[in-house]
Amino acid sequence: MTDALPAFPMARATGCPFDPPPQLRKAGPISRVRLWNGATPWQITGYDDLRAVLSDQRFSADSRHDGYPHQSASVRARQSTAYRAFIAMDDPEHARLRRMLTAELSAKRVEAMRPQLQRIVDDLIDDLLAGPNPVDLVPAFAFAVPSLTLCLLLGLPLADRDFFRTTSRKLLSWTTPVEEAMLISRELRAYLVEVIAAKQHSPTDDLIGRLAAGPLAAGAATVDEILDLIVQVLIAGHETTGNMIALGTLALLAHPGQLAELRTTTDPQTIATATDELLRYLSVVHDGRRRVATADIEIGGRLIRAGEGVVLLLEAGNRDHTVFPDPDRLDIHRRPHRHLAFGHGTHLCLGQPLARAELRTVYGTLYRRIPTLRLAIPLEELEFERETVVYGVRTLPVEW
């Protein structure tokens, strides 16, 4: 019976690179799947069911529970050690750690960063225009934006941004061997321990500096807990935003009429609406949010028993036709927007104000400043990052 279940993650169709695996619709809103280690959690794809689970505290995010559906052997190994991201915790532990970042990533603080974000994007575009043509947009721009932004936010040396990018990519890959993932994790933490110690000795006005001078100095958090917060911001902030910039650009190049509108507008609302539509349409985090039931719970007419794992496929919910008419169509004017790209409930992505600000700055600037931007090779020749937590395009050769 287990062998007969579909393996997760499922393969995407060979046609449109922007669509979730077609098998998701065939499986129905709630079904069983088979993971890498033989575990058979429930897979949930319906929009309303996803919101229900994410709002129900009886579905635990704590990765230490038996039955928790880990993404890979390397992720399970890291979560079995002292390292545990606060997103893989339940309240009150999750809420206590989350509060330490709430003000740092608030809409108010991000708004104050907007001139710096605009300068980062403009400077990188200046470099593009002055450099080789064609160019691979992935390293030259898409990942440079979040790398520079995170160095600014956290107070880390710009010279080390390639190290952060390589580290985050390997730690989020399903194929990274356990031993390598553990080594990379230790190296990153050792690096950050030195950064924290330096900022304790000489305080700085940045996120790490304020955490060191605030909760750490007051005894409200341990060094390990501060480390876990920084690692979470650093890794998640790189891969999600970088891939959204690259894949979002590719999606717009594949929809020239809608790209033309963004090229000729400076209207903040139009750019904001387009950003949310690209977040819905692409849903780059494609490995599912993970939960485990702590009680017998009925969802969508199916009984999920205590101890059974759940994989929540938000990318499928974002293509639910009962909520989004004609869901497979990119429509940068789609409103109102209730997408699940940032999750839902108490674990709603804390970094969404920063991610939105970065994406709006990019989508509102890049195509306007380089109006002739186009693919340098056929779309069919592009390669995609499939075996990782965050879906994206591996290289994106463009010219103008």
C-alpha positions as CSV (number, residue, x, y, z in Angstrom):
1,M,0.0,0.0,0.0
2,T,2.8,2.4,0.9
3,D,4.6,1.8,-2.4
4,A,1.5,2.6,-4.3
5,L,1.2,6.1,-2.9
6,P,2.6,9.0,-5.0
7,A,6.1,10.0,-4.1
8,F,6.5,13.6,-2.7
9,P,7.8,15.9,-3.9
10,M,6.1,15.5,-7.2
11,A,7.6,16.4,-10.6
12,R,6.4,19.5,-12.4
13,A,5.1,19.3,-15.9
14,T,7.6,19.6,-18.7
15,G,5.6,22.4,-20.3
16,C,5.0,25.6,-18.3
17,P,7.7,26.0,-15.7
18,F,5.5,28.3,-13.5
19,D,2.7,25.7,-12.7
20,P,2.7,23.4,-9.7
21,P,2.8,19.6,-10.4
22,P,-0.4,18.6,-12.4
23,Q,-0.8,15.5,-10.1
24,L,-1.8,17.8,-7.2
25,R,-5.2,18.5,-8.8
26,K,-5.8,14.8,-9.6
27,A,-5.1,13.8,-6.0
28,G,-7.9,15.9,-4.6
29,P,-7.8,18.3,-1.7
30,I,-6.6,15.8,1.0
31,S,-4.7,12.6,0.2
32,R,-1.7,10.5,1.3
33,V,1.8,10.8,-0.1
34,R,5.1,8.9,0.4
35,L,8.2,10.8,1.6
36,W,11.9,10.2,1.1
37,N,12.0,8.0,4.3
38,G,8.8,6.0,3.6
39,A,6.6,8.2,5.9
40,T,3.1,8.6,4.6
41,P,1.7,12.0,5.8
42,W,-1.4,13.7,4.5
43,Q,-1.1,16.1,1.6
44,I,-3.5,19.1,1.7
45,T,-4.0,21.3,-1.3
46,G,-7.4,23.0,-0.9
47,Y,-7.3,26.7,0.0
48,D,-9.9,26.6,2.9
49,D,-8.4,23.4,4.3
50,L,-5.0,24.9,4.3
51,R,-6.1,28.0,6.2
52,A,-8.0,25.7,8.7
53,V,-4.9,23.7,9.5
54,L,-2.6,26.7,9.7
55,S,-5.1,28.3,12.2
56,D,-5.5,25.2,14.4
57,Q,-3.0,25.0,17.3
58,R,-3.7,21.2,17.4
59,F,-1.5,20.9,14.3
60,S,2.0,21.3,15.8
61,A,4.9,22.8,13.9
62,D,7.3,21.3,16.5
63,S,9.8,19.2,14.5
64,R,10.6,17.1,17.6
65,H,7.2,15.3,17.5
66,D,7.0,11.7,16.4
67,G,5.3,11.7,13.0
68,Y,6.7,15.1,11.9
69,P,7.2,15.0,8.1
70,H,10.8,16.2,7.7
71,Q,11.9,17.5,4.3
72,S,15.1,15.5,4.0
73,A,17.6,13.5,6.0
74,S,19.9,16.6,6.3
75,V,17.0,18.8,7.7
76,R,16.0,16.1,10.1
77,A,19.6,15.7,11.3
78,R,20.0,19.5,11.9
79,Q,16.6,19.7,13.7
80,S,17.6,16.9,16.0
81,T,20.6,19.0,17.3
82,A,20.6,22.2,19.2
83,Y,19.6,24.1,16.0
84,R,15.9,24.6,15.7
85,A,14.3,27.4,13.7
86,F,11.6,29.1,15.6
87,I,9.2,28.4,12.7
88,A,9.5,24.7,13.7
89,M,8.3,25.5,17.2
90,D,4.9,26.0,18.9
91,D,3.7,28.7,21.2
92,P,4.7,29.9,23.7
93,E,8.3,29.1,22.7
94,H,7.7,30.2,19.1
95,A,6.0,33.5,20.2
96,R,8.7,34.4,22.6
97,L,11.4,34.1,20.0
98,R,9.3,35.7,17.2
99,R,8.7,38.8,19.4
100,M,12.5,39.5,19.3
101,L,12.3,40.0,15.6
102,T,8.9,41.7,15.3
103,A,10.1,45.3,15.6
104,E,13.2,44.6,13.5
105,L,11.1,43.4,10.5
106,S,8.1,45.6,11.1
107,A,6.4,47.6,8.3
108,K,7.6,50.8,10.0
109,R,11.3,49.8,10.0
110,V,11.1,48.4,6.5
111,E,9.6,51.7,5.3
112,A,12.5,53.5,6.7
113,M,14.8,51.3,4.7
114,R,13.1,52.1,1.3
115,P,15.6,54.7,0.2
116,Q,18.5,52.3,0.9
117,L,16.6,49.5,-1.0
118,Q,16.1,51.8,-4.0
119,R,19.8,52.7,-3.9
120,I,20.8,49.0,-3.9
121,V,18.6,48.2,-6.8
122,D,19.6,51.3,-8.8
123,D,23.3,50.7,-8.2
124,L,23.0,47.0,-9.3
125,I,21.2,48.1,-12.5
126,D,24.0,50.7,-13.1
127,D,26.4,47.8,-12.9
128,L,24.3,45.7,-15.3
129,L,24.3,48.5,-17.9
130,A,28.0,49.1,-17.5
131,G,28.9,45.4,-17.7
132,P,28.7,42.5,-20.1
133,N,25.7,42.1,-22.3
134,P,24.2,39.4,-22.2
135,V,24.5,38.6,-18.5
136,D,23.2,35.9,-16.1
137,L,20.6,37.9,-14.1
138,V,20.6,35.3,-11.3
139,P,24.0,36.1,-9.7
140,A,24.4,39.6,-11.1
141,F,21.1,41.0,-9.9
142,A,18.4,38.6,-8.5
143,F,20.4,37.3,-5.6
144,A,22.6,40.4,-5.2
145,V,19.5,42.4,-4.1
146,P,18.6,40.2,-1.1
147,S,22.3,39.6,-0.3
148,L,23.1,43.3,0.0
149,T,19.8,44.0,1.8
150,L,20.4,41.3,4.4
151,C,24.0,42.5,5.0
152,L,22.6,46.0,5.5
153,L,19.8,44.8,7.8
154,L,21.9,42.4,9.9
155,G,25.2,44.4,10.0
156,L,27.3,41.8,8.1
157,P,30.3,42.5,5.8
158,L,29.3,42.9,2.2
159,A,32.5,41.0,1.2
160,D,31.0,37.8,2.8
161,R,27.7,37.8,0.8
162,D,28.8,35.0,-1.5
163,F,29.5,32.8,1.6
164,F,25.9,33.5,2.8
165,R,24.4,32.7,-0.6
166,T,26.3,29.4,-1.0
167,T,25.5,28.4,2.6
168,S,21.8,29.1,2.3
169,R,21.5,27.3,-1.0
170,K,23.1,24.1,0.3
171,L,21.2,24.0,3.5
172,L,17.9,24.3,1.7
173,S,18.7,21.6,-0.9
174,W,17.1,18.2,-0.5
175,T,20.1,16.5,-2.0
176,T,22.9,17.9,0.3
177,P,24.4,14.9,2.2
178,V,23.8,14.9,6.0
179,E,27.5,15.2,6.9
180,E,28.0,18.2,4.5
181,A,24.8,19.9,5.8
182,M,26.0,19.5,9.4
183,L,29.4,20.8,8.6
184,I,28.0,23.9,6.7
185,S,25.7,24.6,9.6
186,R,28.5,24.5,12.2
187,E,30.7,26.8,10.0
188,L,27.9,29.3,9.6
189,R,27.2,29.3,13.4
190,A,30.8,29.6,14.2
191,Y,31.1,32.6,11.9
192,L,28.1,34.3,13.5
193,V,29.3,33.6,17.1
194,E,32.3,35.8,16.3
195,V,30.0,38.4,14.8
196,I,27.8,38.5,17.9
197,A,30.9,38.6,20.2
198,A,32.3,41.6,18.2
199,K,29.0,43.5,18.5
200,Q,28.8,42.8,22.2
201,H,32.2,44.4,22.6
202,S,31.5,47.3,20.1
203,P,27.7,47.9,19.8
204,T,26.3,48.5,16.3
205,D,23.0,49.9,15.1
206,D,21.8,46.9,13.1
207,L,19.6,43.8,13.8
208,I,22.4,41.6,15.2
209,G,23.8,44.5,17.2
210,R,20.4,45.3,18.7
211,L,19.7,41.6,19.5
212,A,23.1,41.4,21.3
213,A,22.5,44.6,23.2
214,G,18.9,43.8,24.0
215,P,17.6,40.3,24.7
216,L,21.0,38.7,24.9
217,A,22.5,41.2,27.3
218,A,19.3,41.2,29.4
219,G,19.4,37.4,29.7
220,A,16.1,37.0,27.8
221,A,17.7,34.8,25.2
222,T,20.7,32.6,24.9
223,V,23.5,32.9,22.3
224,D,22.1,29.7,20.6
225,E,18.6,31.3,20.4
226,I,20.0,34.5,18.9
227,L,22.0,32.4,16.5
228,D,18.9,30.5,15.4
229,L,17.0,33.8,14.8
230,I,19.9,35.2,12.7
231,V,20.3,32.0,10.7
232,Q,16.6,31.9,9.9
233,V,16.5,35.5,8.6
234,L,19.7,35.0,6.6
235,I,18.8,31.7,4.9
236,A,15.1,32.3,4.3
237,G,15.7,35.9,3.2
238,H,18.2,35.0,0.6
239,E,16.5,32.1,-1.2
240,T,12.9,33.2,-1.3
241,T,13.5,36.8,-2.5
242,G,16.3,35.9,-4.9
243,N,14.2,33.2,-6.6
244,M,11.1,35.5,-6.7
245,I,13.2,38.2,-8.5
246,A,14.6,35.8,-11.1
247,L,11.5,33.7,-11.6
248,G,9.2,36.7,-11.5
249,T,11.2,38.4,-14.2
250,L,11.0,35.2,-16.3
251,A,7.2,35.0,-15.9
252,L,6.9,38.6,-17.0
253,L,9.1,38.1,-20.0
254,A,6.8,35.2,-20.9
255,H,3.8,37.6,-20.6
256,P,5.0,40.6,-22.6
257,G,1.7,42.5,-22.5
258,Q,1.7,42.6,-18.7
259,L,5.5,43.4,-18.6
260,A,4.8,46.4,-20.8
261,E,2.4,47.8,-18.2
262,L,5.1,47.5,-15.5
263,R,7.6,49.1,-17.8
264,T,5.5,52.3,-18.1
265,T,4.1,52.7,-14.7
266,T,5.3,54.3,-11.5
267,D,2.0,53.9,-9.7
268,P,2.7,52.2,-6.3
269,Q,-0.7,50.4,-6.1
270,T,-0.2,48.9,-9.6
271,I,3.3,47.6,-8.6
272,A,2.0,46.3,-5.3
273,T,-0.9,44.4,-6.9
274,A,1.5,43.0,-9.5
275,T,3.9,41.9,-6.8
276,D,1.1,40.0,-4.9
277,E,0.0,38.3,-8.1
278,L,3.5,37.1,-8.9
279,L,3.8,35.8,-5.3
280,R,0.5,33.9,-5.8
281,Y,1.3,32.7,-9.3
282,L,4.8,31.4,-8.6
283,S,4.7,30.4,-4.9
284,V,8.4,29.6,-4.9
285,V,8.4,27.7,-1.5
286,H,7.3,24.5,-3.0
287,D,8.1,21.8,-0.4
288,G,5.0,22.5,1.8
289,R,4.7,23.7,5.3
290,R,5.0,20.8,7.7
291,R,2.8,19.9,10.7
292,V,1.8,16.9,12.8
293,A,-1.6,16.4,14.5
294,T,-1.6,16.3,18.3
295,A,-5.2,15.1,18.4
296,D,-7.8,13.4,16.2
297,I,-9.0,16.2,13.9
298,E,-11.4,16.2,11.0
299,I,-10.4,18.4,8.0
300,G,-12.3,18.5,4.8
301,G,-14.3,15.5,5.8
302,R,-11.2,13.4,6.4
303,L,-10.1,12.2,9.9
304,I,-6.4,13.0,10.6
305,R,-5.3,11.1,13.7
306,A,-3.0,12.2,16.4
307,G,0.6,11.6,15.5
308,E,0.0,11.8,11.7
309,G,2.1,14.2,9.7
310,V,0.7,16.8,7.3
311,V,2.3,18.5,4.3
312,L,0.6,21.8,3.4
313,L,1.0,22.7,-0.2
314,L,0.4,26.5,-0.3
315,E,1.3,26.6,-4.0
316,A,-1.7,24.4,-4.7
317,G,-4.0,26.6,-2.5
318,N,-2.8,29.6,-4.5
319,R,-4.2,27.9,-7.7
320,D,-7.5,26.9,-6.1
321,H,-10.2,27.9,-8.7
322,T,-12.9,28.3,-6.0
323,V,-10.9,31.3,-4.6
324,F,-9.0,32.6,-7.6
325,P,-10.9,32.6,-10.9
326,D,-8.9,31.3,-13.8
327,P,-6.0,30.5,-11.4
328,D,-3.4,29.4,-13.9
329,R,-3.5,32.8,-15.6
330,L,-1.1,35.5,-14.5
331,D,-3.1,38.7,-14.0
332,I,-1.2,41.6,-12.5
333,H,-4.5,43.4,-11.8
334,R,-6.0,40.6,-9.8
335,R,-7.8,41.9,-6.7
336,P,-8.6,41.4,-3.9
337,H,-5.6,39.2,-3.0
338,R,-5.8,36.5,-0.4
339,H,-2.8,34.4,-1.5
340,L,-1.0,32.1,0.9
341,A,2.6,32.7,-0.3
342,F,3.6,33.9,3.2
343,G,1.5,31.3,5.0
344,H,-1.3,32.0,7.4
345,G,-2.0,32.0,11.2
346,T,0.5,32.3,14.0
347,H,3.4,31.3,11.7
348,L,2.7,33.9,9.0
349,C,6.0,34.8,7.5
350,L,7.6,37.5,9.7
351,G,9.8,38.8,6.9
352,Q,6.9,39.6,4.5
353,P,7.2,43.4,4.8
354,L,10.8,43.3,3.8
355,A,10.2,40.7,1.0
356,R,7.4,42.8,-0.4
357,A,9.5,46.0,-0.2
358,E,12.4,44.4,-2.1
359,L,10.2,42.9,-4.7
360,R,8.2,46.1,-5.3
361,T,11.4,48.0,-5.6
362,V,12.7,45.5,-8.2
363,Y,9.5,45.1,-10.2
364,G,8.9,48.8,-10.2
365,T,12.5,49.7,-11.3
366,L,14.3,47.0,-13.4
367,Y,12.0,46.9,-16.4
368,R,11.4,50.6,-16.5
369,R,15.2,51.3,-16.5
370,I,16.0,48.5,-19.0
371,P,12.9,48.6,-21.2
372,T,14.4,46.3,-23.8
373,L,15.3,43.5,-21.4
374,R,14.7,40.1,-23.0
375,L,15.8,36.5,-22.8
376,A,19.2,35.7,-24.4
377,I,18.3,32.1,-25.0
378,P,15.0,30.2,-25.6
379,L,12.9,29.6,-22.5
380,E,12.9,25.9,-23.3
381,E,16.7,25.8,-22.7
382,L,16.6,27.2,-19.2
383,E,17.3,24.9,-16.2
384,F,15.4,25.1,-12.9
385,E,16.2,24.5,-9.3
386,R,13.8,21.7,-8.5
387,E,15.4,19.6,-5.7
388,T,15.3,22.3,-3.0
389,V,12.9,24.0,-0.7
390,V,12.7,27.1,-2.9
391,Y,11.9,26.7,-6.6
392,G,13.6,28.9,-9.1
393,V,15.5,29.2,-12.3
394,R,19.2,28.1,-12.1
395,T,20.5,30.7,-14.7
396,L,18.7,33.5,-16.5
397,P,20.7,34.8,-19.4
398,V,19.3,38.2,-20.5
399,E,20.2,40.9,-22.9
400,W,19.0,44.4,-24.0
